């Protein structure tokens, strides 16, 4: 797998993670069905946010590492 494909895959993971976080916030704040579900609804919205965070945060750190590495190689 080349670096370009890896970066594209990581960007897709970040996008999906951000969408899951936004979905969890929407479900928690604005969806009446989830509110009517009680504790199960809270768990569903919290799981969306948790999976979104799990997808987005490590990929951001890895992308930052790749970009710093690329910049140091470019300056040498």
N, C-alpha and C positions, 0 to 999 in steps of 0.2 A: 504494500500500500504506500503510495507516494505521500509526501507531505501535503500536497494540495488536496488530495482526497481525504486525508485525515483531518485537515482544517475544515473542509466542507462538512464532514460528518460531525465534528465538534460544534460547528455553527448551527447545524440542524438540531443537535441535542440542546443547545442553549435556547433556541427558538421554541422547541417543544416544552422545555422547562418553564420558560416565561409564560407560555400559553396555559400550562397547568396551574401556575401560581395565580394567573388572572382568573381562570375558571374557578379555583377554590375561593378566591375573594368574592367573585360574583355569586357563587352558591351560598356562601355564608351571609352575605349582606343583602342580596336582592331577590333570592329565589324563595317563594313561599312554600313550595313543596318540601324543600330541604328543612325549612323552619318547622313545618308541621311534623316532620319525622322525628324531631326531638334529638336525642343523643346520637342516633344513627346518622342523622343528617349532619351533625357537627363532625362526626368521624369521617364521613365522606368528604366534606369540604376540607378538613384538616389533612386527609390523605392526599388530596390533589395538591395542596400547598407543599406537603412534605416531599412528594415525588418530584414536583417541579424544582424545589430547592436542591434535591439530590442530583437532578440532571444538570442544573445550570451552574452551580458553584464550582465543582471540580473541573469542569470543562473550561471555565473562565481562567482558572489558575493555570491550566495546561497551555491554553492559547497564549497567555501572557508569557509563560516560560519560553514557548516557541518564538514569539516575537522578540524577546530580549536576546535570545540566542542568535536569531537572524541578524539583529542590529550589531551585535558584537562581531559576527563574522564579516559583516559588510564594512565595518571600520578597520578591520585588520588587513 
